[in-house]
Amino acid sequence: MRGHPAALARKQTALNAPLDHRAPLVFDTRELGRRPGTLKRLSRTVEAPADLGVEVIRVPEGSPLEIELRMESVMEGVLITGTVRFPLAGECVRCLEPLTREGTADFQEMFSYPDSEFSARFADAGDDEEGDEERLFLQGDLLDLEPVLRDAVVLALPLRPMCQEDCPGLCPDCGVPLAGDPDHEHDESVDIRWAALREFAEARSSEAPAGQDKQTKAPRDRGDEPQEN
């Protein structure tokens, strides 16, 4: 998800917006006091934001996200390390039946101090625009974890979610789920592109070939052939 224009735009919009310390995914780092090596651990359960997932599988909006977080003060900012657990809902890519499961994702991200010497050196180095857009900064003592969680959760989603590992899928002829009817079968089907040709061949085989006599003359007996003088 990193580097995708839409994701970067959404992330940048979130970062530019003033943070509300009461928002469920905003965390206060004031207790760290900008003292390198200071740690703070915390747990929080919040409601999942909207549009967290992809088309075939997603985290239902409002479902619980269980976050275990460690905030560590370092020279250039606050290093965030954590794990998030979440429910998933979607559909099997083979049989299209609904499925639910539990997911987990690990994440780690640096939130830089906007006024730190490290940030100044980073800017003076002339880093490219995309790299600058992906950098995360603290707003005062606050950080917004939502863009980090979105990246972590979406990257942890299965590419091809299935209701079971050996799901047989759907019948290609009628679309019946084969898991509930493993002996399901049809008579041999004929490709519609060849059906007309088959009918034509059957019609020709039932008729006598054109130009051929209906009765074939019997060969003359050798004794009837004229004899040479």
N, C-alpha and C positions, 0 to 999 in steps of 0.2 A: 504493500500500500504506500510505502514511502516513495516519494518522487512522483506520484500520480498527480496531475494538475488539479483535479477536483479535491483530492485529499489535502493537498498543500493549501489550496484556497480556503477550505473549511478550517484547517488548522490555524492559518494566519488570521482569519477573521476572529476565531476564538481567542487567539493570543492578544489581538489588538483591543478586544472589548475589556472594559474595566471589570475586575473580578469582585464577586460578592462573597465574603467570607462565610456566608450562610449556605452557599450552594453545596450540594452533597459531594461534588467531586473537586472542590477547592480545599486545599490543605494549607495550614498556617505553619511556617517554619520558624516563627519568632523564637521558640524555645531553644533552637540550636545556637542562636547568638553569633553566627558566623565564626564559630570556633572550630577549626579543622579537627576532625576526629570525633566530634560530638554526634551521638546517635539517638534516634528516637524511633520506636516501633509502635505501631498502632494497627487496629483492625476496625473495619467499617463496612457495614452493609448498606448499599444504596440501591435505588431503583434504576434499571437500565434505561438509557436515553433511547430516543427513536432512531430507526434506521441503522441499527447495529447488526450488521451481517451482510449477506449476499442474497441473491434471488431464491436459491433453493434451500438455504438454511440460515437461521438468524436467531438472535437473542430477542425474545418477545419484549416489547416495550413495557416498562414498569416491573419486569421480573427482577428478583434480587441478584445483585452482584456482590459477592463476598470478597472483600479486598483485605489482603495481608500486606502491610507496607513497612519498609524501613527507609527512613530519611537520614542521610549522613552528610554532615557539613564537610566540604573540602575547600581547597584554596580558591577555586574558580566559581563555586556555587554549591548547589545541593544535589547530591546523587540519590536518585530514587530507585529502589529495588523492591520488587514485590511480585505477588501472585494474585490472580483473580479467578474465581470460580463462578460459573454461570450456567443456566439452563439453556438448551437449544431446542428449537422447533423448526420443522421443515418437511420435506418429502423425499422419499427414496428416488434416486435417479433411475432406477431400473423398473420398479413396479408402480411408482408414483403414489404409494401409500404414505399417510402421515407418519412421522417419526419424531420422537423426543429423546433427548439424551443430555448428559451433563458434560460440560467442557471446562478446561482449565488453561490458563496462559500465564507465562512468566514475562516480566518486562524489566527493563532497566533504562533509565534516562537521566541525562544531566540537565538541570535547570541552572543556567548561568546567572550570576549577579550582573545586572545591566551596567553597573558602574565599576566592575572589577578591572584590575590591571590586565587580567587574562583576556577579557572581552575587548579591551582596547587594542591589545597586541593582535588579536584575531582579526579585528577590523582593518588594522594597518597592513596586515598581510595580503589584503586584496582578495579575500576568498570569493568564489563565484556566487552569483545571485541565488541559485537553487540551494546551495549549501547554507547560505545565510537564512533562507526561508525555513529550513528545517531545524534551525537552532531554536531552543526553548529558553525563555527567560523568566525569572521571577518578577512579579509585580509587587514591589515592596517586599513583604515577607510571605506573600501568597503565591501558590502555584496551582495551575489548573491541570488535573490529571486526565481529563476526558480525551484529548487527542492521543495521549499515550495509550490509554485503554483501547481506543478504537483500533489503533494500529495492531496492538497485541492480540486482541480478540479475533479480528478479521484474518490475520495471518495464521491463527491457530485453527480456523475452521477447516473441516474436511473438504477436499476438492470435489469428491464424488460421494456424498452421504448416502448410505444404504441402510435399509431396515435390518438386514443381516448380511454377514460377509458373503454367503453363497446364495443370495437372492436370485431366483431364476428369471425374474422380470415378468413381462407380459407376453401373451400369445401373439405372434406377429400377424395372425390372420384375423382374430376377433377381439384382441385386447384384454382377454380374461387374465387376471393374475394367476400365474402358474404355481405360486407357493401354496395356494389353497386347493389346487387340483393338479397334482403332479402328473396324472395319467391323461390329462387333457390332450386331445389330438383331433385332427380333421382328415377327411378323405384327401387324397392327393389333389392338390389344386393345380390348375393350369394357368400359366401366365396369360393375362388378358391380351398381351401383344401377339400370342401365338394361337389364341382360340379360333380366330377366323381361318387361319391356315389349316388347323386341324379339321375344321368342318369341311373345308374345300377338299382335303385329301380323302376324307371319308366318303364324300359324295362321288368323287371320281372312281374310287375303288368299287362302288356298287354298280357302275355302268360298264358296258363292253367298250373296249378301246375303239375310237373312231377309225373308219376305213377298213376295219377287219371283217371278213365274211363271217356270218353267224355259223355257217357250216363249212367245215374244212374237207376238201375232196380227199378221198382215200387214194393212196399211191397205187398205180397200176401194177398188176402182177407181172413178174418177169416173163412169164410164158406168153403174155400178150404182145410183147415187143416184136416188131417186124424183124425177120431174119434176113440176113444178107444173102444174096444169090452167090 
